Amino acid sequence: PGEARMGSLGKVVDGYSIEILGDDGTPVPAGEVGTMWVKGDTAALGYWLDRPKTVETFAGDRCNTRDKFWVDPEGWLYYAGRGDDLLKVGGIFVSPMEVEDCLLQHPAVRECAIVGYDEAGLTKPLAYVVAKDGQKPGDALAEALREHARTKLARYKVPRRVVFVAE
């Protein structure tokens, strides 16, 4: 109690345990994003009159939160987004929020949104960007934004395309 770490949601509380699992159902290493499964005495028994959703969500005494998390080696939990919000780029989950937060640090960006697009059958990140007043949208600014992202993010998270929109 009383401990905090910037950007973390904290640690698992007494009486509960978690597992961060990959798509194959096996635990992922510290630092990698996976789905959080929770075990504790206050889990629900199921969804009212919805057997398929109950089977999908509950496995014995564990609950699939469908939330994506990663945990550091000291047990601090970091939220990466909802499972249905993440992009899977090159077999690795990418949080659009992480890429958006990075682009918003650039002085030319007022607003942005990251979505996935199909490039030859593979999902790649695409940035929709509203430039700040006085900035000239175009190829040069798009490349500057990608370069900014390259300095802060893993290569596969950098937007392949940047589309400028008015609002």
N, C-alpha and C positions, 0 to 999 in steps of 0.2 A: 504493500500500500504506500502511496505517495511517490512512487517512482514514475518517471515519464521520460519519453524519448521523442524528439521532434520527428513528426511524420508517422509515428507508430500508433496503432490503436491499443497498445499495451501488451500484456502477457495473459496467458490463460489463467483464469481464476480457480481457486480451490474448488474441488468437487467436479471439475470438468476436465476432459482431455480432448485433444484435437489431433487430426492427421491432415496433412496437406498432400493430396494424392494427384497423380498425373491422370491423363485420359485412360491409361491402361489399368488404373486402380492400384498402382504401386506408389509408395512414398517418393516424393521428389526431394532432392538434396536442398539443404539450406541455401537460400538466395534464389531458388527457382520458383516460378509461379505454378500453383496448382489449385485444385478445388478443396475447400475446407470442409471436413467432416467433423462433427462435434458429438461427443459422448458425455452424458450427464443425467442426473436423476429427473430433470424437469422436461425432458423431451416429450413431444406429443406421441400419441399412439398411431395417428394417421389422419388423413383428410376425410371429412364427413362425406360419405357416399361417393368417394372418388378413389376406388381401388387402384387404378393405374398410376395415379399421382402418388399414392401412398407407397406403392412398390418402388417407384422411381426415387423417392425421397428418403425412405427409411430402410435401413438394413440392420436388423436386429436392434441393438440399443444405440445405433449411430444414426445421425441425421446429416444428409447431404445439403449443405447450405446453398449450393450453387454459386457461392461467392468465391472469387479468386483472390488468393493471398499468397504471400511469401513470408518466410520466417528467417530471421538472421540467426547466426550460430548461438546467440545468447537467449533465444526464445522470444524476441520481440516480433510482433505480428504487424505486417504491412498490407493494407488493402490494395488490390490491383483492379477491382471492378467486378461487375456481375459477369457470370460466365457467358451470358448471351450478349454482353456488351464488348467483349474482347475480340480482337482480330487474331487469327492464327496465321502468322507470317513465317514461312519456311519451317513449319512445324513447331514454332515457339509462340506462346501467347504474348501479345502486345496490348498494353492498356492505352486506349486512345487518350485518356486523361493525362498520362505521363508525357505523351508527345505534344499534346495541346499545352500543357504547363511549360514545356521547354520552349515552344514557339512564342508563347505569350511573354517570355523574358526578352525577346528581341524588341528593340525600340521602335521598329516599324510596324508592329502587329497590334491592332486594336482588339480583334476577336479572331478565333479560329475554331475549326472543328475537324476532327480526323475521322475518316471513314475508310472502309476497305473497298478496293476495286479489283476487278479481275484483269490480270496481265498474263496471257498465255496459260490460263487455267490455274494460276496461283494468285492468292490474295496479297495485295501490296497496299501500304498506307498512302492515302491521298489527303492532302490538306486543303481545306477551303479557308481562305484568309480574307479578312477585312483589314486593309492597310489603314494606318493612322493618317489623319489629314496631313497633306504635304508630302506624302510618300508616293512614288510613282510605281504602281503595279506593273509587272512585266517580267521578262526572263531574268534580268539582272537581280531583281529583288527576290525572285523565286530561288535562284541559285544561292543568294546570300542567306536565305532562310534555311535551305538544305545544309549549307556549310555550318551555320550556327548549330543545327541539330546534330551534325556529325561530331562536333566537339563535345557534346553532352550525352549523347545516346549511343547505344549499340547500333551498328551499321544497318541491321534489318529493321530497326524502328524508324529510320529516317524516311520522311515522305518521298516517294518516287516522283510524285506529281504535286504541283501547287497550282490551285485554281483561285484566282482573285475574284471576289464578289463585292458588290457595293454595300450590302448590309446583311 
